[in-house]
């Protein structure tokens, strides 16, 4: 089965412990700072294999691939360049498996 999708990812202004991008120490908390929450529009495609054990139970195995583009928010000067393409895009790639009811 092939399933295209469109969604929104929202990354609030969270941080934990030694934050290499802000140079702060602490514990999990939400903090209002000069940084905004990041909002990304995500386009992706799921390619999955389905197997039905019974009419109401089955197994699913799949891969999700796509790209996310920044709609709003400030990434900062030291953005995680190893996982992003510039400051505006990042790839989406995931594998999943589970039971369907």
C-alpha positions, 0 to 999 in steps of 0.5 A: 500500500502507498499512502501520501500524506501532508502534516504539520510538525510543531517543536515548542521551545523545550530544552533539557540539561546542557543545550549545545545550541543555547549554552544553558543547564537545567531540567525539562521545562518550557521556557519563553525566550527570544526563540520561537516554536518551530513549525514545519509543513511535512510532505511524506509517503508511507509504503507499507505491507499489510497482512490480515490474520483475521477480518479484524486483526492484521500486521503492518510493516512500512517505511515513511519518507518525505521532507519538512519545510519551515513555515515559522520560527527561528532556528538559531545560528548553531542549527543542527546542520548534520540533520538539516538541509540549511535552515529551512528543510529537514528529511523525514525517514522512519520505519514502523511495524505494528498490529492493526485492529 
